[in-house]
Amino acid sequence: MTSLRRIGLALLLSLGMAQTARAEDPSIDLKLFGKQEIEGGLSVCHLAFWQRNKNPDSDQYAYILYMPYDSEGKPTQARIEIGKEKIALAETARGDIHLPSRLGYRLYSSDDEATHVILHIMEASEEGSLITVDRARVTVVRNDLPPFVASAKGVIGCPGSSSAAATATQDAPAAESAPPTAPALAYAGPDGLPIGAAKLLASTNDVPAAVRKEIATYAPDQCSDPETLAYPGQRYQLSESSILWEVPCFLGAYQGSSVFAITQDPPGDWATLLSLPNPPALEGENNVQMMSADVKPERGLFISTELGSGGGDCGVYRVFRLMDAPGETLEFQLMEYREKVNCDGVVTDPPSWPLQFSASN
């Protein structure tokens, strides 16, 4: 039975790779969801995977895949959201690559076989009843559509519980933990202007008309219509009279982008898009879209991670700070630029990629 399941999993993986080239086809409208949308809240023991650049404790929309365990510690149905559908899935196959045995592939399928989710666990560690997954890839496959691929983190087991007996039976065998990765090199340069904490917009209709007009005028090729995205955006209070808006532009296979704009408070008929400056040695026009934006409001820092591949083994990492600019406005200043050019299959934390430019030098 195990060999048959692995054959089925291999066939599904082949199907996913064959569909990748059909980028012109309609895409899978995968939606992120939060724990507030899970009926009854998170179960004591569960399997959960969220988008890698999200935090399920602070971001209202973060989860990609969630599966609760029952009172006996046995897995139940998993769920994902596609468009307006909440789709139930069951684990139908598992393929282990190497020790520890919980690393490898897991396949989840809907009852009608129309939706499949391939979970590839690549880095994980174990402590008590909890398996923490530091690196994973979630691939959603539907008939006649190219697969949706997302980089993810996750947990398997019982977060906050000291009872190993509560862990699902299939995840219970002890195994050697994955080797620890090198610690990330944190940005140690000067901070920018502190801003208020992020407040999630209730609807895309909350994005001011002036901001939409600015995007349509100056960044039509960089930013999609906010109505088509997985979440509506966020706002940050700059002062008593101004607001910073974070508007999502697109959610791609393994990363997404945002733009930032300033309006008065309350918004009026003007808005200003903030551009992202390049390092001095890099030619070309500045753009406005920030990839996988990570905002540190209390420090006035904005971190952009632009992956060069779905595996996350190459790309560009930039740190900006928010500063005063001439004309009583604000601007982004580039403080750090790191780039790993070679997509060599070796995954390291972006803050440790080779430093190409630093404003502190």
C-alpha positions as CSV (number, residue, x, y, z in Angstrom):
1,M,0.0,0.0,0.0
2,T,2.8,2.4,0.9
3,S,4.5,1.8,-2.5
4,L,1.3,2.5,-4.3
5,R,0.8,5.7,-2.4
6,R,4.3,6.8,-3.2
7,I,3.7,6.1,-6.9
8,G,0.5,8.2,-6.7
9,L,2.4,11.0,-5.1
10,A,5.1,10.8,-7.8
11,L,2.5,11.1,-10.5
12,L,1.0,14.1,-8.8
13,L,4.4,15.8,-8.5
14,S,4.9,15.2,-12.2
15,L,1.5,16.7,-13.0
16,G,2.4,19.8,-11.0
17,M,5.7,20.3,-12.8
18,A,4.1,19.7,-16.2
19,Q,1.5,22.4,-15.4
20,T,4.1,25.0,-14.3
21,A,4.8,26.2,-17.8
22,R,1.2,27.2,-18.4
23,A,1.5,30.6,-16.7
24,E,-0.9,32.2,-19.2
25,D,-3.8,30.1,-17.8
26,P,-6.1,31.4,-15.0
27,S,-4.5,31.0,-11.6
28,I,-5.6,29.3,-8.4
29,D,-7.1,31.9,-6.2
30,L,-5.6,30.7,-3.0
31,K,-6.6,32.7,0.1
32,L,-4.8,33.2,3.4
33,F,-6.9,32.9,6.5
34,G,-6.5,33.6,10.2
35,K,-7.2,31.7,13.4
36,Q,-10.2,33.9,13.9
37,E,-11.8,32.1,10.9
38,I,-11.3,28.7,12.3
39,E,-14.5,27.4,14.0
40,G,-13.8,26.9,17.7
41,G,-10.3,28.4,17.4
42,L,-7.0,26.5,17.1
43,S,-7.2,23.0,18.6
44,V,-4.7,22.1,21.4
45,C,-2.9,19.8,18.9
46,H,-2.9,20.5,15.2
47,L,-0.9,20.8,12.0
48,A,-0.7,24.3,10.6
49,F,1.3,26.0,7.9
50,W,1.4,29.7,7.1
51,Q,3.1,31.8,4.5
52,R,6.8,32.2,5.3
53,N,6.8,36.0,5.5
54,K,3.7,36.1,7.8
55,N,3.2,35.7,11.5
56,P,0.0,33.9,12.5
57,D,0.0,35.5,15.9
58,S,0.2,39.1,14.6
59,D,-1.1,38.9,11.0
60,Q,-4.8,38.5,10.5
61,Y,-4.3,36.5,7.3
62,A,-1.4,34.1,7.4
63,Y,-2.5,30.4,7.3
64,I,-2.3,28.3,4.1
65,L,-3.2,24.9,5.5
66,Y,-4.7,23.8,8.8
67,M,-5.6,20.4,10.3
68,P,-6.9,19.9,13.9
69,Y,-6.3,16.8,15.9
70,D,-9.2,15.3,17.9
71,S,-9.3,14.7,21.7
72,E,-7.4,11.4,21.2
73,G,-4.6,13.1,19.2
74,K,-5.7,11.8,15.8
75,P,-5.6,14.0,12.7
76,T,-9.0,15.0,11.3
77,Q,-9.7,16.9,8.0
78,A,-7.4,19.6,6.8
79,R,-8.6,22.8,5.2
80,I,-7.5,25.4,2.7
81,E,-9.4,28.4,1.2
82,I,-9.6,28.9,-2.6
83,G,-11.7,31.9,-3.7
84,K,-14.8,31.7,-1.5
85,E,-14.5,28.0,-0.9
86,K,-13.4,26.4,2.3
87,I,-12.1,23.0,1.0
88,A,-11.8,20.0,3.3
89,L,-8.8,17.6,2.6
90,A,-7.6,14.3,3.9
91,E,-4.0,13.0,4.0
92,T,-3.8,10.4,1.2
93,A,-0.1,9.7,0.9
94,R,3.3,10.2,2.5
95,G,6.8,9.9,1.0
96,D,9.8,10.2,3.3
97,I,13.1,11.3,1.8
98,H,15.5,10.7,4.6
99,L,15.8,10.8,8.4
100,P,14.2,12.2,10.4
101,S,11.2,10.3,9.0
102,R,8.8,13.2,9.4
103,L,10.8,15.1,6.7
104,G,9.5,14.5,3.2
105,Y,6.3,14.8,1.3
106,R,2.7,14.6,2.4
107,L,-0.3,14.6,0.0
108,Y,-3.7,16.0,0.9
109,S,-6.7,15.5,-1.4
110,S,-10.4,16.5,-1.5
111,D,-13.0,13.9,-1.6
112,D,-13.8,14.7,-5.3
113,E,-10.1,14.5,-6.2
114,A,-10.4,18.0,-7.7
115,T,-8.0,19.6,-5.3
116,H,-4.6,18.3,-4.1
117,V,-2.1,19.9,-1.7
118,I,1.6,18.7,-1.7
119,L,3.4,19.5,1.5
120,H,7.2,19.3,1.3
121,I,8.8,19.6,4.7
122,M,12.5,20.5,4.3
123,E,13.7,21.7,7.7
124,A,12.2,20.8,11.0
125,S,13.2,20.4,14.7
126,E,11.5,18.6,17.6
127,E,11.0,19.7,21.2
128,G,8.7,17.7,23.5
129,S,5.3,17.2,21.7
130,L,6.0,19.9,19.1
131,I,7.6,19.7,15.7
132,T,8.5,23.1,14.4
133,V,8.9,23.3,10.6
134,D,11.3,26.1,9.7
135,R,11.2,25.6,5.9
136,A,8.5,24.0,3.8
137,R,6.8,24.3,0.4
138,V,3.1,24.1,-0.1
139,T,1.9,23.3,-3.6
140,V,-1.8,23.5,-4.5
141,V,-2.9,21.6,-7.6
142,R,-6.3,21.8,-9.4
143,N,-7.4,20.4,-12.7
144,D,-6.5,22.5,-15.8
145,L,-4.7,25.2,-13.8
146,P,-1.0,25.8,-13.1
147,P,0.0,24.9,-9.5
148,F,0.2,27.5,-6.8
149,V,3.5,27.3,-4.9
150,A,4.1,29.0,-1.6
151,S,7.1,29.0,0.8
152,A,5.9,28.2,4.3
153,K,6.7,27.6,8.0
154,G,4.6,25.5,10.3
155,V,4.0,23.4,13.4
156,I,2.9,19.8,13.9
157,G,1.8,18.6,17.3
158,C,0.8,20.5,20.5
159,P,2.1,24.0,20.8
160,G,2.3,25.1,24.5
161,S,1.6,21.5,25.7
162,S,4.0,19.4,27.7
163,S,2.1,16.2,27.1
164,A,3.8,14.1,24.4
165,A,0.8,11.7,24.6
166,A,-1.4,14.3,22.9
167,T,0.7,14.3,19.7
168,A,-0.8,12.4,16.8
169,T,0.3,8.8,16.7
170,Q,1.8,9.1,13.2
171,D,4.0,11.9,14.3
172,A,5.1,10.4,17.7
173,P,8.3,8.4,16.9
174,A,11.4,10.1,18.2
175,A,13.9,11.2,15.5
176,E,17.1,13.1,15.2
177,S,16.5,16.8,14.8
178,A,17.6,18.7,11.7
179,P,20.9,20.5,12.1
180,P,20.6,24.1,13.3
181,T,21.0,26.8,10.7
182,A,23.5,29.6,11.1
183,P,22.0,32.6,12.9
184,A,20.9,35.5,10.8
185,L,22.9,38.7,10.8
186,A,20.6,41.4,12.1
187,Y,20.6,44.9,10.7
188,A,22.5,47.1,13.2
189,G,22.3,50.5,11.4
190,P,20.4,53.6,12.5
191,D,16.6,53.6,12.7
192,G,14.1,55.7,10.8
193,L,11.2,57.7,12.0
194,P,8.9,55.6,14.3
195,I,5.3,55.2,13.2
196,G,2.1,53.8,14.6
197,A,1.3,50.1,14.8
198,A,-0.2,48.4,11.7
199,K,-4.0,48.4,11.5
200,L,-5.5,46.0,9.1
201,L,-8.0,47.5,6.7
202,A,-11.5,46.0,6.9
203,S,-12.0,46.1,3.2
204,T,-10.2,47.0,0.0
205,N,-12.8,49.8,-0.2
206,D,-10.9,51.5,2.7
207,V,-7.9,52.2,0.3
208,P,-8.4,56.0,-0.4
209,A,-9.3,57.0,-3.9
210,A,-6.3,59.3,-4.1
211,V,-4.0,56.3,-3.4
212,R,-5.7,54.2,-6.1
213,K,-5.4,57.1,-8.6
214,E,-1.7,57.5,-7.7
215,I,-1.1,53.8,-8.3
216,A,-3.0,53.8,-11.6
217,T,-1.0,56.9,-12.8
218,Y,2.5,56.0,-11.7
219,A,2.7,52.3,-11.2
220,P,0.1,50.6,-13.4
221,D,2.6,48.0,-14.5
222,Q,3.8,47.2,-11.0
223,C,0.5,47.0,-9.0
224,S,-2.7,45.0,-9.6
225,D,-6.1,46.1,-8.6
226,P,-6.3,45.7,-4.8
227,E,-9.8,44.0,-5.2
228,T,-8.1,40.9,-6.6
229,L,-5.8,40.2,-3.7
230,A,-5.9,38.0,-0.6
231,Y,-6.0,40.8,2.0
232,P,-7.0,44.5,1.8
233,G,-3.9,46.1,3.2
234,Q,-2.8,48.1,6.3
235,R,-2.4,51.6,7.5
236,Y,0.1,53.2,9.9
237,Q,-0.4,56.5,11.7
238,L,2.5,58.9,10.9
239,S,1.3,61.9,12.8
240,E,-1.9,63.7,13.8
241,S,-2.3,64.8,10.2
242,S,-0.9,62.0,8.0
243,I,-1.3,58.3,7.3
244,L,1.0,55.7,5.6
245,W,-0.9,53.2,3.6
246,E,0.4,49.7,2.7
247,V,-1.4,48.4,-0.3
248,P,-0.8,44.9,-1.6
249,C,0.0,44.7,-5.3
250,F,0.1,41.0,-6.1
251,L,0.5,37.6,-4.5
252,G,2.7,35.4,-6.6
253,A,3.7,31.8,-6.4
254,Y,6.1,32.2,-3.4
255,Q,6.1,35.9,-2.6
256,G,4.0,39.1,-2.9
257,S,4.6,42.8,-3.2
258,S,3.2,46.0,-1.7
259,V,3.4,49.7,-2.3
260,F,3.4,52.5,0.3
261,A,1.6,55.8,0.0
262,I,1.1,58.9,2.2
263,T,-2.1,60.8,2.6
264,Q,-3.4,63.4,5.0
265,D,-5.6,62.4,7.9
266,P,-8.5,62.1,7.0
267,P,-7.6,61.3,3.4
268,G,-8.3,64.0,0.9
269,D,-7.6,64.5,-2.8
270,W,-3.9,63.9,-2.8
271,A,-1.5,61.0,-2.1
272,T,2.2,60.4,-2.6
273,L,3.7,57.0,-3.6
274,L,7.1,56.3,-1.9
275,S,9.8,55.0,-4.3
276,L,12.5,52.6,-3.4
277,P,16.0,53.9,-4.1
278,N,18.7,51.7,-5.7
279,P,22.2,51.4,-4.4
280,P,24.6,53.9,-6.1
281,A,26.2,51.2,-8.3
282,L,22.9,49.9,-9.6
283,E,21.5,51.7,-12.6
284,G,17.9,51.9,-13.6
285,E,14.8,53.7,-12.4
286,N,13.6,53.4,-8.8
287,N,10.4,51.3,-8.4
288,V,7.7,51.5,-5.8
289,Q,6.8,47.9,-5.1
290,M,8.4,46.3,-2.1
291,M,8.7,42.5,-2.2
292,S,7.5,40.5,0.9
293,A,7.5,43.7,3.0
294,D,8.3,43.4,6.7
295,V,7.6,46.6,8.6
296,K,9.1,47.4,11.9
297,P,6.9,50.4,13.0
298,E,8.7,51.2,16.3
299,R,12.1,51.5,14.4
300,G,10.8,53.0,11.2
301,L,12.4,50.2,9.2
302,F,11.0,48.5,6.1
303,I,12.6,45.2,5.0
304,S,12.2,43.8,1.5
305,T,13.1,40.2,0.5
306,E,12.9,39.4,-3.2
307,L,13.5,35.7,-3.8
308,G,15.1,34.6,-7.0
309,S,13.6,31.1,-6.9
310,G,10.8,29.2,-5.1
311,G,13.4,27.4,-3.0
312,G,14.5,30.6,-1.4
313,D,18.2,30.0,-2.2
314,C,18.9,33.3,-3.9
315,G,17.6,36.8,-4.3
316,V,17.9,40.4,-3.0
317,Y,17.5,41.6,0.6
318,R,17.1,45.3,1.3
319,V,16.6,47.4,4.4
320,F,15.0,50.9,4.1
321,R,14.3,53.5,6.8
322,L,11.6,56.2,6.7
323,M,13.0,59.7,6.9
324,D,12.0,63.4,6.4
325,A,12.4,64.8,2.9
326,P,12.3,68.3,1.4
327,G,8.9,69.7,0.9
328,E,7.4,68.5,4.2
329,T,7.1,64.9,3.1
330,L,8.8,61.6,3.8
331,E,11.0,59.2,1.8
332,F,12.6,55.8,2.0
333,Q,16.4,55.7,2.4
334,L,18.3,52.6,1.4
335,M,20.4,51.4,4.3
336,E,21.5,47.9,3.3
337,Y,21.5,45.9,0.1
338,R,22.4,42.2,0.1
339,E,22.3,39.8,-2.8
340,K,22.9,36.2,-3.4
341,V,23.3,35.7,-7.1
342,N,23.7,31.9,-7.4
343,C,20.6,29.8,-7.0
344,D,22.7,26.8,-5.8
345,G,20.1,25.0,-3.8
346,V,21.8,26.0,-0.5
347,V,19.2,28.0,1.6
348,T,20.5,30.6,4.0
349,D,18.7,33.4,5.8
350,P,18.5,36.5,3.5
351,P,20.0,38.8,6.2
352,S,23.2,36.7,5.9
353,W,23.5,37.1,2.1
354,P,26.6,38.9,0.8
355,L,26.5,42.6,1.6
356,Q,26.7,44.7,-1.6
357,F,26.0,48.2,-0.1
358,S,25.7,49.7,3.3
359,A,24.8,53.4,4.0
360,S,26.8,53.1,7.2
361,N,30.1,52.5,5.3
